[in-house]
Each structure stands twice: as C-alpha cells, then as structure tokens.
Amino acid sequence: MRRFALTIATLLAATAALTACSGGGGPLPHPAVTAVSELLELRRGDARDPAAYEPYVGDPELAAALAGGSTEPTGTPRVPPYRDPYLSAESTSTADVAVVWESDAAFDGWAAVTVFSTALEDGRWVVVDALETTAAPEPLLPEAN
C-alpha cells in the first residue's frame, strides 16, 4: 500500500511539473498556426534574409520575394498589427489559418482578413497560398478567436 501511495505522489508531482512547464494555459496551438505566427513576426520585424522565410514557405523564390522588394527603411513593418492567428479548417495534411488584421493608417486598403492555406510538407507546415477576405471564418476552437 505504501508503494502505491508513493507511486501516486510521484505521478502527481510529475503532472504538476509538466503543467508548470507548459504555462498551464490550454493546449498548444496547431503547428500550422505556429508557422503562420512566426512568418508574420518576420514580416512585422522586416526580416530581409530570404533564409529566414524558407522554413515557412517552402519555396526559395517566394522566400526571396518576401525578404526583398521594400523601399521602406529597414525595420519598417511589412504587415499591419494583427490578432492572434487561429485555425479555421484542418485535414491530415492541410490547414487554414485565419488572421484578422488591426486597422493601421500605414496600411490603408489592407484586407480585413487573410486566410493562409498551409500544407504539411516534409514534416513541416508551410504556407502555400493566401486568400484575402472581408469576413473572418469561424475558428475550429471557439475560444481561439
């Protein structure tokens, strides 16, 4: 009986430690959401190295296009502020990630929402397309939006 109690105490302690390490907040975001979030962080930070974009787009030409082509001073955000990206559709090898953009005078005429289509390629989620829209799709997880 004592061994059983010790085992239960050890399992509870391990569970508490894992919960603390995870931040205690709900489930981790879908890897496609993480990929889109990291790509947007690069765009907001005005990353100009094509290699920085390659893990998120899978196409070296697109990575180069994202890194270049700006006449703005270095450090100027390339996308407006945005709400947390969220999963709006999912299959085993594709996922749609919706991004609702915040209004910003520097980005006049920017779409209200972009839905990034992602695909699982070689074990990583990459953006394969993007669709601009005026209405945000419903999130798969209600608390995500």
N, C-alpha and C positions, 0 to 999 in steps of 0.2 A: 504494500500500500504506500509505503514511504517513497519507493522508487517511482510509482505512478504520480504522486504529488510533485516530485522533483521534475519529472518529465513535463507535466502540465505547466509548472512555473517557468521552465526553460522555454517552452513554446510561447507562452505569453510574453516573456521578455523579448524573444526574438521578433515577435509580431510588433511589439511596441517600438523596437529599434527600427524595423523596416518602415513603419508608419512615420516615424520621426524623420527618417532619411528621405522619404518621398514628399515631405512637406505637409502631409496629412490632407491635402486637397484631393478631390476626386480622382478619377482615372487619368492616366497620361493621355495627351492628345494623340490623335491618329498620326502616324508618321508623315502622311501627305500634308496635314495641317502644319506640322513642324517644318517640313521642307518649304512650303509657301511662306510661312512666317520668317524663316531665315533668309529666303530670297528677298522678301520685302525689306528686311532690315538692311541688307546690302544696298538696295535701291534707295532707302532713306538716308543711308550713310554715304551715298555717292561713291561706292566702290568702283574703281576703274581698272581693276585687274580681271581680265577675262577668266582666268583660272578660278577666281572666287565664285563665279557663276556656274561653271561647268557641272558641279555636283547636283545642281538644281534644275538644269535644263537639258542636260544630256547631249546637246548639240553645240560643238565648238563655235560654229558660225553665229548662233543665237547668243552664246555667251559673249562673244566679241562685240556683237551689236549692243548688248545691254551695257557693256563696260565703256563703250566709246560713244561718239556722236553727240556729246554735250558741249555747248559753247559757254555754259554757265561756269562760274568759278568752282574750283574743287571744293567739295564739302556741301554743295547745294543739293538738298534732297531731290530725288528724281521722281518720287511719288508723294502724294499728299498723305497727311496723317490718316490712320485707319483704325477701325475697331478690330478686336481680336478675330482673326480668320476662324472659320468654323466649317465642319464637314457638312455638306448638303446632299451628297449622294455617294454611294460606295458599292463596289463589287470586289471580287477577289483580287483583281489586278488593275482596277481603275478607281479613282475617287475624284469628286468635285469638291473644291474648297472655295467658299464664298468669302469675299472681302467687301465690307461696306466702308466706303471712303468718307472721311470727315470733310466738311466744307473748308476750303482754304483759298483765299484770294489769289495766291500764287499759282493755283491750278484751276483757273476759271475754265469751265466747259468740260472738266473731267467727269467721266461716267460716275453715276451714283454707286454702282456695284460692279465688281468684276468677279466672274466665276472662273477659277483656274481649273482646267482639266489636267489631272495628273495620271501617270501610269507607273506601274511597278516594272522597272527595267533593271536587269542585272542586280536585283536585291535592293534597289533604292527607288524612292518615289521622285519622279521628275515631272516638271510642268511640260505638257505637250501642246496646250492650247489655252486660250483665254477668251472669254466672251463678256463683253460689256453689256450691262442691262440697267434698267431703271428701278427694278423691283428685286429685293433680296429674296432668294429662295428660302424655304423653311429649313431650319437645321435638323439634322438627324437626331441630335440630342437637344431637347427643348431648352435646357439651361445653358447651351453653348452660345446662344445669340444674345 
